[in-house]
């Protein structure tokens, strides 16, 4: 008998809370698809660094936060349904049913709902897994053949995450139900509808105060320097979000009490009262939803930044098919050539040297003029802080200890290898070859440099600043290299050697590991796949990486066909989990909003029927419903946009400046809004249609 009753109630709940069931199905599908990357990711073995798969690590972190959010959603929905059905459960107790029996009945209903969503989600998850793997393989430029299969380890892991959320929520619900008597159950629903209007005049002052703190958080966001400051910032921001809704509700109530002129326009009085009551009874929930929207927007924006970087800039980081650094200026790269020759790639080799004049005037100019460094290396009067600059150059791996030079013949030969046009350079001139992202800032560098000719008596003239991609993360200089007539190099010292290789055939991925292993044996130094510099006792030369500080890679051996897929995989390990979390966060928030409105439609049915009797037509009623739901939906979303907008724009401006991606900084924020508001619109339409249908079940009188 109990099972039949549980099954009947489950079918009714599934119909009443269909949005919740669909969301849990989608969340399960996403969990399954991403959990499959732990066990069915064929790329993990190819791109694991130091034995650890970065994709698995990032998805593990994302899953941890998602489990917390889903547990909150399930707990919220279980409590919400309990409140809505509290009268029914009170009647069960009046009929003689024991509390334990009622508790078991309710738990069985929720378990049945959860099992249905889980099974549907696993089926959908198998399909999503194929889509996810197709996207991942296409990112790393590898072909993927669809093969649908269900791995029991993936199913088990998804089931454990899912069951953990339900067990926690149902355990708390059981305890709560066990403490309630018949009177408490009968009054639970009415208590949730009460609006306690106390000290509203004082509470409304919280609204401008919270707005002030939001502006303050905007101002200090870019000045956070340590973990403690970040933690305090986040705690203050979350507290401000929750206080905002307390102040907003009180402000609306006071506005209505004072009979502001706006309440008499159209149906504003009805809308304001409904909105104020909803915000007052749901202020904690609204604050939580705003926090979820804020996190989703920020996560999506950051994911879009890395996605744009890998699609626009990453290829330019490795313009040569193969490039190898040696701290020995006389190195002929015989061993490396032998490895490459054995692969029959039809290679074209070019060995050359980078020179130095043992001066630091270019390094000094960059450290005192680029936005990356601000005033860090300047004195109070604006002059270069030479002791600090020399300390930096001797201890950091950003710029080489001395300025770096290249002869014009080597430079043009390399340009031809890359498909660029040759650049003529007259006897009394020099060029500045610099990273594309720094080209605009360095246009005036020639005014301050004093580069002598071969005799050392006359100064060369700057013929221009060139910003073509030229492998300047430690190979052809770090950020820059000065190109001078070959004769000028006679008065300079060879600094280190480079080997550039172009091939007619695709380079096999294993060459990268072979070259790395060769470097390890040659230098007798630890060498890892992500090594940032090498140092030898003979020359004292170390490989430097330049000023890139968000996305950077430097290594003695660069194999384009190996490194680009690897870095795309690493970046995908960041972007995909961020999109994963953002999607779950948005769907969770939207589910709460939708279920709240749809479940209240029966209560609002009477109110709208009264309005119809007072003369409102069907079109006006529908317009009023649209305004009511829109205000309820947009409030947490707009606040999240306002809070996150400034922070996202700050981060995106820094990202564009640091990586040189050729897009406007505002694009990431606008695209993340468009992405999530597409999901927002789907939930909004479903809510509006369901709400309207419930209101119009009977014809309006009049």
C-alpha positions as CSV (number, residue, x, y, z in Angstrom):
1,X,0.0,0.0,0.0
2,X,2.8,2.4,1.0
3,X,4.6,1.7,-2.3
4,X,1.5,2.4,-4.4
5,X,1.0,5.6,-2.6
6,X,4.6,6.6,-3.0
7,X,4.4,5.8,-6.7
8,X,1.2,7.8,-7.2
9,X,2.6,10.8,-5.3
10,X,5.8,10.5,-7.4
11,X,3.9,10.8,-10.7
12,X,2.1,13.8,-9.4
13,X,5.3,15.5,-8.2
14,X,7.0,14.7,-11.6
15,X,4.2,16.5,-13.3
16,X,4.2,19.5,-10.9
17,X,8.0,19.8,-10.8
18,X,8.9,18.8,-14.4
19,X,11.4,21.6,-14.7
20,X,13.3,20.2,-11.7
21,X,13.3,16.7,-13.1
22,X,14.6,17.9,-16.5
23,X,17.3,19.9,-14.8
24,X,18.4,17.0,-12.7
25,X,18.5,14.9,-15.9
26,X,20.7,17.4,-17.6
27,X,23.0,17.7,-14.6
28,X,23.3,13.9,-14.4
29,X,24.1,13.9,-18.2
30,X,26.8,16.5,-17.7
31,X,28.2,14.7,-14.7
32,X,28.4,11.4,-16.7
33,X,30.0,13.1,-19.8
34,X,32.7,14.8,-17.8
35,X,33.3,11.9,-15.4
36,X,33.9,9.8,-18.4
37,X,37.1,11.8,-19.0
38,X,38.6,10.1,-15.9
39,X,38.2,6.6,-17.4
40,X,37.6,7.0,-21.2
41,X,39.9,9.9,-22.2
42,X,42.2,8.5,-24.8
43,X,44.1,11.8,-24.8
44,X,45.2,11.6,-21.2
45,X,48.1,9.3,-21.9
46,X,49.3,11.6,-24.7
47,X,49.4,14.9,-22.7
48,X,49.9,13.8,-19.1
49,X,52.6,16.0,-17.5
50,X,54.7,14.3,-14.8
51,X,52.2,11.4,-14.7
52,X,49.3,13.7,-13.8
53,X,46.5,14.4,-16.2
54,X,45.6,18.1,-15.9
55,X,42.1,17.4,-17.4
56,X,41.3,14.9,-14.6
57,X,42.6,17.3,-11.9
58,X,40.5,20.2,-13.2
59,X,37.3,18.1,-13.7
60,X,37.8,16.7,-10.2
61,X,37.8,20.3,-8.8
62,X,34.8,21.2,-10.9
63,X,32.9,18.1,-9.7
64,X,33.6,18.9,-6.1
65,X,31.9,22.4,-6.4
66,X,29.2,21.0,-8.6
67,X,28.3,18.3,-6.1
68,X,28.0,21.0,-3.4
69,X,25.7,23.1,-5.6
70,X,23.6,20.1,-6.7
71,X,23.3,19.0,-3.1
72,X,22.0,22.5,-2.2
73,X,19.5,22.3,-5.1
74,X,18.2,18.9,-4.1
75,X,18.0,20.0,-0.4
76,X,16.2,23.2,-1.4
77,X,13.7,21.3,-3.6
78,X,13.1,18.7,-1.0
79,X,12.3,21.3,1.6
80,X,10.3,23.3,-0.8
81,X,8.1,20.3,-1.8
82,X,7.8,19.4,1.9
83,X,6.4,22.9,2.7
84,X,4.0,22.8,-0.3
85,X,2.7,19.4,0.9
86,X,2.8,20.0,4.6
87,X,-1.0,20.0,4.9
88,X,-1.2,16.7,3.1
89,X,1.3,15.2,5.5
90,X,-0.6,16.7,8.4
91,X,-3.7,14.9,7.2
92,X,-1.8,11.6,7.1
93,X,-0.9,12.1,10.7
94,X,-4.5,12.9,11.6
95,X,-5.6,9.6,9.9
96,X,-3.3,7.7,12.2
97,X,-0.1,7.3,10.1
98,X,3.1,7.4,12.1
99,X,5.8,10.0,11.6
100,X,8.3,7.4,10.6
101,X,5.8,6.0,8.0
102,X,5.2,9.5,6.6
103,X,9.0,10.2,6.5
104,X,9.6,6.9,4.7
105,X,6.8,7.7,2.2
106,X,8.3,11.1,1.3
107,X,11.8,9.7,1.1
108,X,10.7,6.9,-1.3
109,X,8.9,9.5,-3.5
110,X,12.1,11.5,-3.8
111,X,14.2,8.5,-4.4
112,X,11.9,7.4,-7.2
113,X,12.1,10.9,-8.7
114,X,15.9,10.8,-8.4
115,X,16.2,7.4,-10.0
116,X,14.1,8.5,-13.0
117,X,16.3,11.6,-13.5
118,X,19.5,9.5,-13.0
119,X,18.5,6.9,-15.6
120,X,17.4,9.4,-18.2
121,X,20.6,11.4,-17.5
122,X,22.9,8.5,-18.0
123,X,21.3,7.7,-21.4
124,X,21.7,11.4,-22.4
125,X,25.2,11.5,-20.8
126,X,26.4,8.7,-23.2
127,X,25.5,11.0,-26.1
128,X,26.9,14.1,-24.5
129,X,30.1,12.1,-23.9
130,X,30.6,11.6,-27.6
131,X,30.0,15.3,-28.3
132,X,32.5,16.2,-25.6
133,X,35.2,13.9,-26.9
134,X,34.6,15.1,-30.4
135,X,35.1,18.7,-29.3
136,X,38.2,17.8,-27.3
137,X,39.8,15.8,-30.1
138,X,39.1,18.6,-32.6
139,X,40.7,21.1,-30.3
140,X,44.0,19.1,-30.3
141,X,43.7,18.6,-34.1
142,X,43.2,14.8,-33.9
143,X,40.5,12.7,-35.5
144,X,37.9,11.0,-33.3
145,X,35.7,8.2,-34.4
146,X,32.3,7.9,-32.6
147,X,32.0,4.7,-30.5
148,X,29.1,4.8,-28.1
149,X,29.8,2.8,-24.9
150,X,28.9,2.9,-21.2
151,X,31.8,2.4,-18.9
152,X,30.7,0.9,-15.5
153,X,33.4,3.0,-13.7
154,X,31.9,6.2,-15.1
155,X,28.4,5.1,-14.1
156,X,29.5,4.2,-10.6
157,X,31.3,7.5,-10.1
158,X,28.3,9.5,-11.4
159,X,26.0,7.4,-9.2
160,X,28.1,8.0,-6.1
161,X,28.2,11.8,-6.7
162,X,24.5,11.8,-7.4
163,X,23.6,9.6,-4.4
164,X,25.8,11.6,-2.1
165,X,23.8,14.7,-2.9
166,X,20.5,12.9,-2.3
167,X,21.5,11.2,0.9
168,X,22.6,14.4,2.5
169,X,19.4,16.3,1.4
170,X,17.0,13.5,2.5
171,X,18.8,12.9,5.8
172,X,18.3,16.5,6.7
173,X,14.7,16.4,5.5
174,X,14.0,13.3,7.6
175,X,15.3,15.0,10.7
176,X,13.2,18.1,10.0
177,X,10.0,16.1,9.3
178,X,10.6,14.1,12.5
179,X,10.5,17.3,14.6
180,X,7.3,18.6,13.2
181,X,3.9,17.9,14.7
182,X,0.4,18.1,13.1
183,X,0.0,21.8,14.0
184,X,3.4,22.7,12.6
185,X,2.7,20.8,9.3
186,X,-0.7,22.5,8.9
187,X,0.8,26.0,9.5
188,X,4.1,25.5,7.5
189,X,2.7,26.6,4.2
190,X,1.0,29.7,5.6
191,X,4.1,30.7,7.6
192,X,6.1,30.8,4.3
193,X,3.5,33.2,2.9
194,X,3.6,35.7,5.8
195,X,5.3,39.0,5.3
196,X,6.8,40.4,8.5
197,X,7.0,44.2,8.0
198,X,9.0,45.4,11.0
199,X,11.5,48.3,11.1
200,X,11.2,48.8,7.3
201,X,12.3,52.4,7.5
202,X,15.6,51.3,9.1
203,X,16.0,48.3,6.8
204,X,15.6,50.3,3.6
205,X,18.8,52.1,4.4
206,X,20.6,48.9,3.8
207,X,19.9,49.3,0.1
208,X,22.0,52.4,-0.6
209,X,24.6,51.0,1.8
210,X,24.9,47.8,-0.2
211,X,25.1,49.7,-3.4
212,X,27.9,51.8,-1.9
213,X,29.8,48.6,-0.9
214,X,29.4,47.1,-4.4
215,X,31.0,50.3,-5.8
216,X,33.7,49.9,-3.2
217,X,34.4,46.3,-4.2
218,X,34.7,47.5,-7.8
219,X,37.3,50.0,-6.8
220,X,39.5,47.6,-4.7
221,X,39.2,44.5,-6.9
222,X,42.3,45.3,-9.0
223,X,44.3,46.0,-5.8
224,X,44.0,42.6,-4.1
225,X,47.5,41.2,-3.4
226,X,47.3,38.1,-1.2
227,X,45.0,35.2,-0.3
228,X,43.7,36.9,2.9
229,X,42.6,40.0,1.1
230,X,40.9,37.9,-1.6
231,X,39.1,35.9,1.1
232,X,37.9,39.0,2.9
233,X,36.8,40.5,-0.4
234,X,34.7,37.4,-1.3
235,X,33.1,37.3,2.2
236,X,32.2,41.0,2.1
237,X,30.8,40.7,-1.4
238,X,28.6,37.7,-0.6
239,X,27.3,39.4,2.6
240,X,26.6,42.6,0.5
241,X,24.6,40.5,-2.0
242,X,22.4,39.1,0.7
243,X,21.9,42.4,2.4
244,X,20.9,44.0,-0.9
245,X,17.7,42.0,-1.0
246,X,16.8,42.9,2.5
247,X,17.2,46.6,1.7
248,X,15.4,46.2,-1.7
249,X,12.3,44.6,-0.1
250,X,12.1,47.2,2.6
251,X,12.6,50.0,0.1
252,X,9.6,48.8,-2.0
253,X,7.4,48.4,1.1
254,X,8.2,51.9,2.3
255,X,7.6,53.3,-1.2
256,X,4.1,51.7,-1.3
257,X,3.4,52.9,2.2
258,X,4.2,56.4,1.3
259,X,2.0,56.1,-1.8
260,X,4.6,57.1,-4.3
261,X,3.3,58.4,-7.6
262,X,4.5,55.3,-9.5
263,X,2.2,52.9,-7.7
264,X,-1.0,54.3,-9.3
265,X,0.3,53.8,-12.9
266,X,-1.2,50.7,-14.5
267,X,-1.0,47.7,-12.2
268,X,2.2,48.8,-10.5
269,X,0.8,48.5,-7.0
270,X,0.0,44.8,-7.6
271,X,3.4,44.1,-9.1
272,X,5.3,45.9,-6.4
273,X,3.5,44.2,-3.6
274,X,3.9,40.8,-5.2
275,X,7.6,41.4,-5.9
276,X,8.3,42.8,-2.4
277,X,6.6,39.8,-0.7
278,X,8.6,37.3,-2.9
279,X,11.9,39.0,-2.2
280,X,11.2,39.2,1.5
281,X,10.3,35.5,1.8
282,X,13.2,34.4,-0.6
283,X,15.9,36.9,0.2
284,X,18.4,34.3,1.2
285,X,17.6,32.2,-1.9
286,X,17.8,35.3,-4.1
287,X,21.2,36.1,-2.7
288,X,22.4,32.5,-3.4
289,X,21.1,32.7,-6.9
290,X,22.8,36.0,-7.5
291,X,26.1,34.5,-6.3
292,X,25.6,31.5,-8.7
293,X,24.9,33.8,-11.6
294,X,28.0,35.9,-10.7
295,X,30.2,32.8,-10.6
296,X,28.8,31.5,-13.8
297,X,29.4,34.8,-15.7
298,X,32.9,35.1,-14.4
299,X,33.8,31.5,-15.1
300,X,32.3,31.6,-18.7
301,X,34.2,34.9,-19.4
302,X,37.5,33.4,-18.3
303,X,36.9,30.3,-20.3
304,X,36.1,32.4,-23.4
305,X,39.4,34.3,-22.9
306,X,41.5,31.1,-23.0
307,X,39.4,29.8,-25.9
308,X,40.0,32.9,-28.0
309,X,43.7,32.8,-27.1
310,X,44.1,29.2,-28.3
311,X,42.3,30.0,-31.6
312,X,44.0,33.3,-32.4
313,X,47.5,33.6,-30.7
314,X,48.7,30.1,-29.9
315,X,49.8,29.2,-33.4
316,X,51.9,32.3,-33.6
317,X,53.8,31.2,-30.5
318,X,55.6,28.5,-32.4
319,X,56.1,29.8,-36.0
320,X,58.9,27.3,-36.8
321,X,58.3,23.6,-37.3
322,X,61.2,22.8,-35.0
323,X,63.4,25.2,-33.0
324,X,66.2,24.3,-30.6
325,X,68.2,26.5,-28.1
326,X,71.7,25.8,-27.0
327,X,73.6,27.8,-24.4
328,X,76.8,27.0,-26.3
329,X,77.3,29.6,-29.1
330,X,79.5,27.1,-31.0
331,X,77.0,24.2,-30.9
332,X,76.5,22.6,-34.3
333,X,73.4,20.6,-33.1
334,X,74.8,17.4,-34.7
335,X,73.0,15.1,-32.4
336,X,69.7,16.9,-32.9
337,X,70.1,16.8,-36.6
338,X,70.7,13.0,-36.5
339,X,67.5,12.5,-34.6
340,X,65.5,14.6,-37.1
341,X,67.2,13.1,-40.2
342,X,66.2,9.6,-39.0
343,X,62.6,10.5,-39.4
344,X,62.9,11.4,-43.1
345,X,61.0,14.7,-42.8
346,X,62.8,16.4,-45.7
347,X,64.1,19.1,-43.3
348,X,65.7,22.4,-44.1
349,X,68.2,23.4,-41.3
350,X,69.4,26.8,-40.4
351,X,71.9,27.4,-37.6
352,X,72.6,30.9,-36.3
353,X,73.9,32.8,-33.3
354,X,72.3,35.4,-31.0
355,X,74.8,38.1,-30.0
356,X,75.1,40.6,-27.1
357,X,77.0,43.8,-26.5
358,X,76.9,43.3,-22.8
359,X,74.7,46.4,-22.3
360,X,71.2,46.6,-20.8
361,X,69.8,49.7,-22.4
362,X,67.0,47.8,-24.3
363,X,66.1,45.8,-21.2
364,X,66.1,49.0,-19.2
365,X,63.8,50.8,-21.7
366,X,61.3,47.9,-21.7
367,X,61.3,47.7,-17.9
368,X,60.6,51.4,-17.5
369,X,58.2,51.9,-20.4
370,X,56.0,48.9,-20.8
371,X,52.6,48.8,-19.0
372,X,53.4,45.3,-17.8
373,X,55.9,46.8,-15.3
374,X,54.2,50.1,-14.4
375,X,56.6,52.1,-12.1
376,X,58.2,49.1,-10.5
377,X,61.6,49.8,-12.0
378,X,61.5,53.6,-11.8
379,X,62.7,56.0,-9.2
380,X,60.4,58.6,-7.8
381,X,61.7,61.2,-10.3
382,X,60.9,58.8,-13.2
383,X,64.5,57.7,-13.9
384,X,65.4,54.0,-14.2
385,X,66.1,52.3,-10.9
386,X,69.3,50.6,-12.1
387,X,70.1,48.6,-8.9
388,X,66.7,47.1,-9.0
389,X,66.9,46.4,-12.7
390,X,70.3,44.7,-12.4
391,X,69.0,42.6,-9.6
392,X,66.0,41.6,-11.6
393,X,68.1,40.7,-14.7
394,X,70.5,38.6,-12.6
395,X,67.9,36.6,-10.7
396,X,64.7,36.4,-12.9
397,X,64.2,34.5,-16.1
398,X,62.2,37.1,-17.9
399,X,64.9,39.0,-19.8
400,X,68.4,37.9,-20.6
401,X,71.1,39.5,-18.5
402,X,72.2,41.5,-21.6
403,X,70.5,43.0,-24.7
404,X,70.2,40.5,-27.6
405,X,71.1,41.1,-31.2
406,X,70.8,39.3,-34.6
407,X,72.4,39.9,-38.0
408,X,70.2,41.1,-40.8
409,X,71.2,38.1,-43.0
410,X,70.1,35.6,-40.3
411,X,66.9,37.7,-39.8
412,X,65.8,37.7,-43.4
413,X,66.7,34.0,-43.9
414,X,64.4,33.2,-41.0
415,X,61.7,35.5,-42.4
416,X,61.8,33.6,-45.7
417,X,61.5,30.3,-43.8
418,X,58.3,31.7,-42.1
419,X,56.9,33.0,-45.4
420,X,57.4,36.7,-44.6
421,X,58.9,39.2,-47.0
422,X,62.5,40.3,-46.5
423,X,63.1,43.7,-44.9
424,X,66.0,45.7,-46.3
425,X,68.4,47.3,-43.8
426,X,70.9,49.9,-44.8
427,X,74.3,50.2,-43.4
428,X,73.5,52.9,-40.8
429,X,70.2,51.4,-39.6
430,X,68.8,48.8,-37.2
431,X,65.4,47.2,-36.6
432,X,63.6,46.3,-33.4
433,X,61.8,42.9,-33.8
434,X,59.3,42.6,-31.0
435,X,56.3,40.5,-30.0
436,X,53.1,41.5,-31.7
437,X,51.3,42.4,-28.4
438,X,54.2,44.9,-27.5
439,X,54.6,46.5,-30.9
440,X,52.3,49.4,-30.2
441,X,53.9,50.3,-26.9
442,X,57.5,50.1,-28.4
443,X,57.0,52.5,-31.4
444,X,59.1,55.2,-29.7
445,X,61.9,52.9,-28.5
446,X,64.3,54.1,-31.2
447,X,64.4,57.7,-29.8
448,X,66.1,56.5,-26.6
449,X,68.5,53.7,-27.8
450,X,72.1,54.4,-28.6
451,X,73.3,51.6,-30.9
452,X,76.8,52.1,-32.3
453,X,77.9,50.9,-35.8
454,X,80.8,48.4,-36.5
455,X,83.4,51.0,-35.6
456,X,81.7,51.9,-32.3
457,X,82.0,55.6,-33.3
458,X,78.7,56.4,-35.0
459,X,75.1,55.7,-33.9
460,X,72.7,53.7,-36.0
461,X,69.2,55.0,-36.8
462,X,66.1,53.0,-36.0
463,X,64.5,51.9,-39.2
464,X,61.3,50.7,-37.5
465,X,59.7,48.3,-35.1
466,X,58.4,45.0,-36.5
467,X,55.8,43.0,-34.7
468,X,55.6,39.7,-36.8
469,X,55.4,36.4,-34.8
470,X,59.1,35.4,-34.5
471,X,59.4,32.9,-31.6
472,X,60.5,35.4,-29.0
473,X,59.8,33.4,-25.8
474,X,63.5,32.8,-25.2
475,X,64.7,31.7,-28.6
476,X,65.0,34.8,-30.8
477,X,65.4,37.0,-27.8
478,X,62.9,37.3,-24.9
479,X,60.2,39.7,-26.0
480,X,62.5,41.5,-28.5
481,X,65.7,41.3,-30.5
482,X,67.7,44.0,-32.2
483,X,68.5,43.4,-35.9
484,X,71.6,45.1,-37.1
485,X,73.9,45.0,-40.1
486,X,76.1,41.9,-40.1
487,X,79.2,44.0,-39.8
488,X,78.1,45.3,-36.4
489,X,78.2,41.8,-35.0
490,X,82.0,41.8,-35.3
491,X,82.3,44.0,-32.2
492,X,79.8,41.8,-30.2
493,X,80.0,38.5,-28.3
494,X,78.2,35.4,-29.4
495,X,75.6,34.7,-26.7
496,X,73.8,31.5,-27.5
497,X,73.0,29.3,-30.6
498,X,69.8,28.4,-32.3
499,X,68.7,25.8,-34.8
500,X,65.5,26.5,-36.9
501,X,64.0,23.7,-38.9
502,X,61.3,23.6,-41.5
503,X,59.9,20.3,-42.7
504,X,57.8,19.2,-45.7
505,X,56.1,16.5,-43.7
506,X,54.2,16.4,-40.4
507,X,56.5,15.9,-37.4
508,X,55.7,12.9,-35.3
509,X,54.8,13.8,-31.6
510,X,57.5,11.5,-30.2
511,X,60.3,13.8,-31.6
512,X,59.6,16.3,-28.7
513,X,60.3,13.6,-26.1
514,X,63.4,12.4,-28.0
515,X,64.9,15.9,-28.2
516,X,64.1,16.6,-24.5
517,X,65.8,13.3,-23.6
518,X,68.8,14.4,-25.6
519,X,69.0,17.7,-23.8
520,X,68.9,15.9,-20.5
521,X,71.8,13.6,-21.4
522,X,73.8,16.4,-22.9
523,X,73.5,18.9,-20.1
524,X,73.5,16.4,-17.3
525,X,70.7,18.5,-15.7
526,X,67.1,17.7,-14.8
527,X,65.0,18.5,-17.9
528,X,61.2,18.3,-17.8
529,X,58.6,18.7,-20.6
530,X,57.6,22.0,-19.1
531,X,61.1,23.2,-18.3
532,X,61.3,27.0,-18.2
533,X,65.1,27.5,-18.4
534,X,68.4,25.7,-18.5
535,X,71.7,26.8,-16.9
536,X,75.2,25.5,-17.6
537,X,78.3,26.2,-15.6
538,X,80.4,26.8,-18.8
539,X,78.5,29.7,-20.2
540,X,76.3,30.9,-17.4
541,X,73.5,31.4,-20.0
542,X,70.0,30.6,-19.1
543,X,67.0,30.5,-21.3
544,X,64.5,33.3,-20.5
545,X,60.8,33.4,-21.3
546,X,59.8,37.1,-21.8
547,X,57.1,39.1,-20.1
548,X,54.1,36.9,-20.9
549,X,52.7,36.1,-17.5
550,X,49.2,34.6,-18.1
551,X,49.8,32.0,-20.8
552,X,53.4,31.3,-21.5
553,X,55.6,28.4,-22.5
554,X,59.3,28.2,-22.9
555,X,61.6,25.2,-23.6
556,X,64.9,24.5,-25.1
557,X,63.3,22.3,-27.8
558,X,60.1,23.4,-29.5
559,X,58.3,21.0,-31.9
560,X,55.3,22.8,-33.2
561,X,53.2,19.7,-34.1
562,X,53.6,18.4,-30.6
563,X,53.4,21.6,-28.5
564,X,50.3,23.2,-30.0
565,X,48.1,20.1,-29.4
566,X,49.5,19.7,-25.9
567,X,48.9,23.4,-25.0
568,X,45.4,23.2,-26.6
569,X,44.7,20.2,-24.3
570,X,45.9,22.1,-21.3
571,X,43.8,25.2,-22.2
572,X,40.9,22.9,-22.9
573,X,41.4,21.5,-19.4
574,X,40.6,25.0,-18.1
575,X,37.8,26.1,-20.4
576,X,35.7,22.9,-20.5
577,X,35.4,22.5,-16.7
578,X,34.6,26.3,-16.4
579,X,31.8,26.0,-18.9
580,X,30.7,22.8,-17.1
581,X,30.4,24.6,-13.8
582,X,28.8,27.7,-15.3
583,X,26.1,25.6,-17.1
584,X,25.3,23.7,-13.9
585,X,25.2,26.9,-11.8
586,X,22.9,28.6,-14.2
587,X,20.6,25.6,-14.6
588,X,20.4,25.3,-10.8
589,X,19.5,28.9,-10.3
590,X,16.9,28.9,-13.1
591,X,15.3,25.7,-11.7
592,X,14.7,27.4,-8.4
593,X,13.2,30.5,-10.0
594,X,11.0,28.4,-12.3
595,X,9.7,26.0,-9.7
596,X,8.9,28.9,-7.3
597,X,6.8,30.7,-9.8
598,X,5.1,27.6,-11.2
599,X,4.2,26.3,-7.7
600,X,2.8,29.7,-6.7
601,X,0.6,29.8,-9.8
602,X,-2.3,28.2,-7.9
603,X,-2.2,31.0,-5.3
604,X,-1.9,33.7,-7.9
605,X,-4.8,32.2,-9.8
606,X,-7.3,33.6,-7.3
607,X,-5.6,37.0,-7.4
608,X,-5.6,37.2,-11.2
609,X,-9.2,36.1,-11.2
610,X,-10.1,39.0,-8.9
611,X,-8.3,41.4,-11.3
612,X,-10.3,39.9,-14.2
613,X,-13.5,40.6,-12.3
614,X,-12.3,44.2,-11.7
615,X,-12.1,44.7,-15.5
616,X,-8.7,43.5,-16.7
617,X,-8.9,41.7,-20.1
618,X,-7.1,38.5,-21.0
619,X,-4.4,40.4,-22.9
620,X,-3.8,42.7,-19.9
621,X,-3.7,39.7,-17.5
622,X,-1.0,38.0,-19.7
623,X,1.0,41.2,-19.9
624,X,0.8,41.4,-16.1
625,X,2.0,37.8,-15.8
626,X,4.9,38.5,-18.1
627,X,6.0,41.6,-16.1
628,X,5.7,39.7,-12.8
629,X,7.9,36.8,-14.0
630,X,10.3,39.1,-15.8
631,X,10.9,41.2,-12.7
632,X,11.5,38.0,-10.6
633,X,13.8,36.5,-13.2
634,X,15.8,39.6,-14.1
635,X,16.5,40.9,-10.5
636,X,19.2,38.3,-9.6
637,X,20.6,38.2,-13.1
638,X,20.9,42.0,-13.5
639,X,22.6,42.3,-10.0
640,X,25.0,39.5,-11.0
641,X,25.8,41.4,-14.2
642,X,26.5,44.6,-12.4
643,X,28.7,42.9,-9.8
644,X,30.6,40.8,-12.2
645,X,30.8,43.3,-15.0
646,X,33.5,45.5,-13.5
647,X,35.6,42.6,-12.4
648,X,35.3,40.7,-15.7
649,X,36.3,43.9,-17.7
650,X,39.3,44.4,-15.4
651,X,40.5,40.8,-15.9
652,X,39.8,40.8,-19.6
653,X,41.7,44.1,-20.1
654,X,44.6,42.6,-18.3
655,X,44.3,39.3,-20.3
656,X,44.2,41.2,-23.7
657,X,47.2,43.3,-22.8
658,X,49.2,40.3,-21.5
659,X,48.4,37.9,-24.3
660,X,47.8,40.1,-27.3
661,X,44.6,38.4,-28.4
662,X,43.1,40.6,-31.2
663,X,39.7,41.2,-29.7
664,X,38.0,43.9,-27.6
665,X,38.1,43.3,-23.8
666,X,34.3,43.7,-23.5
667,X,33.7,40.8,-25.9
668,X,34.2,38.1,-23.3
669,X,31.6,39.6,-21.0
670,X,29.1,40.2,-23.7
671,X,29.5,36.7,-25.1
672,X,29.1,35.1,-21.6
673,X,25.9,37.1,-21.1
674,X,24.6,36.0,-24.5
675,X,25.5,32.4,-23.7
676,X,23.7,32.2,-20.4
677,X,20.8,34.4,-21.3
678,X,20.0,31.9,-24.1
679,X,19.6,29.3,-21.3
680,X,17.8,31.9,-19.3
681,X,15.3,32.6,-22.1
682,X,14.4,28.8,-22.4
683,X,13.6,28.6,-18.7
684,X,11.7,31.9,-18.8
685,X,9.5,30.8,-21.7
686,X,8.8,27.4,-20.0
687,X,7.9,29.2,-16.8
688,X,5.7,31.8,-18.5
689,X,3.8,29.2,-20.6
690,X,3.3,27.0,-17.5
691,X,2.2,29.9,-15.3
692,X,-0.2,31.2,-17.9
693,X,-1.7,27.8,-18.4
694,X,-2.3,27.3,-14.7
695,X,-3.9,30.7,-14.3
696,X,-6.2,30.2,-17.3
697,X,-7.4,26.7,-16.4
698,X,-10.9,28.2,-16.0
699,X,-12.3,31.0,-18.1
700,X,-11.9,34.4,-16.5
701,X,-15.3,35.9,-15.4
702,X,-16.2,39.1,-17.1
